[in-house]
Amino acid sequence: MSESNGRSNRNWKRDADKPSSAEVLRELVDSLPPHSEEAEMSLLGSLILDPRAVGEVVSIAHGPELFYREAHAQIYKAILELYDQHEGWDAVQLLEMLRDAGHLNDIGGVEYLKQLAESVPSAVNAPHYAKLVASKHRLRSLIDASWRIIYDAHNIGGLGPDGVATLLDKAEAEIYEISHDKTIRDVAPLADVLQEEIARLEALEGRGLTGVPTGYLELDKMLSGLQPGEMVILAARPSMGKTALALNIAEQVAFGGATPWSAPQDEPAGTVIFSLEMSRGSLAQRLISARSGIDLHHLRTGQMGMNEWNQLNTACGELHDAPLYIDDTPALTILQLRARARRMVSQFGVKVIIIDYLQLLTAPNVSRESRQVEVATISRGIKALARELNVPVICLAQLNRGTEQREGNRPRMADLRESGSIEQDADVVALLHREEYYHKGDEEWLADPDNHEKVGLAELIIAKQRNGPTGTVKLTWDSKTTRFKNHDPHTHAGSAEGFGGDYGDYGSVGDAAGHEVEPKPSQPARSEYQGFAPGSRSGPEAGFRDGGGPDLDDDDAEDVPF
C-alpha cells in the first residue's frame, strides 16, 4: 500500500455497530500511519529535476522529519544541505554527498535516484507535493500526540493530585502546537541569527514602532510598543490605578493605538482581558466612562443628563465593534488560563493578553504551604505562554506595603509581593505611582505650590526592560473617569483647562454649581449610536465590593480598587 490514511478496513455504518475503544485500538495497532509514498517521491523527483524549486518548498516541507520513509528523509536532508551551501547544486553533487555520508546504499543507490527523477515530468507541482507530505506528517503527529494522551490518561496518578487538569493542559498544548505547525528549533549558528536580524531590521525600516502601540506616546517611545513574546509586569499598590491603566491600554490597542483624541498608529489589535477580581459589568462601566468622559459615579447610579446620555450612546457605538474580549471567570488556575488564552489567539486572532492580576491565579500540583513557590510557578507559566503564543502578555501584580514604609512612597522592584521570580521572568517591569494618593485630605501638602503639579500626576516607572532603557513615563490621571492620558505639564487633572475638569476634553457635564451646560464648541461632533439589542445585564456580584469579588489581597480599608 503506497498511500495510507490510517483508516480501519471495517466500515461502521450505524451507532449500534460502532466499535468499542479496545476494538479501535487493536485495529489501529495493525494499521500503517498516514503517508503518501507517491507524494514523497514526486517531491524529491521535482527537486532533482529543478534544484531551484527548493526555495519554493522549504517553507512548506521545513525538515526531513516530515517524510515517512527513512530513505526519503535522508535524501531530503542532503538536498537541504546542498541548497544551504549553494543554490546551484545538481544531481551529481547530491549523489556524491550521499555517497560521502555513507547513505547511498541505504537509499537504494544510483538507480533509485534515477527512478525519483523519472517519477515526474517537471517540477511545476513541487509546492503541491510538499503540502501533501506536510499534511500527512501533521496527521502522524496528531496520532502520536493522541497515543501519549491515552497513555497519560491510563496513568493519571503519575501526574500528581491535579492530574486531570495537568493532562488537559498538556493535551491542549500539543494539539495547539500541531494545529499551528510549530516545530522545535534546532541550535542555530550565530551567522544565521545575524542574517535573520538584519532581515528583520530591513523590514522595519521606516515603520517606527516595532511592537503594538499602546497610545501612550512616551511609553511607546521607551518600549517601542508592546513586543510579541514578552511578559510585561504592571505593578502597584491597591487603588493606584493599575486596572484602569490596563483597561486604557486594552481600549487604545483595540483602536490601533488611538486615544479618543488622536488618530490610529496601526491596525486595531484584538485584546483579551482575564479579570480575576472585577466583574465584566464593572469593567464595561470603566471602559464606557473612560471613552465617553462621563463621571464613573454617574454611570453607576444612572443619574445622567441629556448630554451624558448622548456621550454614552456615542461611546457605546465606538466600543461596540472594537476587538475587545473579557473573561471574568474567578479563581482560574494557570493551566485554565493558558488553555483559554490559546483558544482566544486561535479563534479570534488576539494580539495582546492582559491578566488582572497575578496573585489571584493558582497553580495545580504545587504545595499550598509555600505561596512563593506557587507564585514562581505561575510566573514561569505566564512567561511560557507569552513565548508560546508570541504575543505580549501584560500581567498586573500587587506590591507589598514596603512602599508605604519609606519616605516618598516610591515603589521598587523589591516590593513585588510573594516572589522574586516575577522580576526575573518579566521582560518589562512597570511600577505605577501617584504621590497625590498618599496625601488625600492633607491640606498642608495641597497648599504647597511645589505640589500643585503633582495633582493628577501619575508616574509609570520602567524599573526593568530586558531589551531597552529604563526610566519614568509621566501620565495624567483623572479619577472621575478612570482615565490615564498622555501627560501635559501645563495642566493637571481637575483643573478648568485640564483633563477631567468641568470643562475637559470631552465637553462639560456640569458647572461648579452642578447645573448642566452644553459641550464646548471645540468638541468634535460624533454620530449617535442607536443602542444595543435588549439582553441580560452583568454587574458586580451580590455581597461583594464593586470589584466583583472578595478582598483577597489582604489590604485593609482600601478605596474602590482601580
Secondary structure, DSSP 8 states (H G I E B T S, - for coil): --EE----S----SGGG---HHHHHHHHHTS--SEEHHHHHHHHHHHHH-GGGHHHHTTTS-SGGG-SSHHHHHHHHHHHHHHHH-TT--HHHHHHHHHHTT-TTTTTHHHHHHHHHTT-S-STTHHHHHHHHHHHHHHHHHHHHHHHHHHHHHTGGGG-TTHHHHHHHHHHHHHHHHHTT--------HHHHHHHHHHHHHHHTTT--SSB--S-HHHHHHHSSB-TT-EEEEEE-TTSSHHHHHHHHHHHHHTTS--TTS--SS----EEEEESSS-HHHHHHHHHHHHH---HHHHHHT---HHHHHHHHHHHHHHHTS-EEEE--SS-BHHHHHHHHHHHHHHH---EEEEE-GGG-B-TTS-TT-HHHHHHHHHHHHHHHHHHHTS-EEEEEEB-GGGGGSTT----GGGBSS-THHHHH-SEEEEEE-GGGGGTT-HHHHH-GGGGGGTTEEEEEEEEETTS--EEEEEEEETTTTEEEE--TT--TTSSSSTTSTT-TT--S--TTS------TTS------------------TTS-TTSS---S--SS--S--
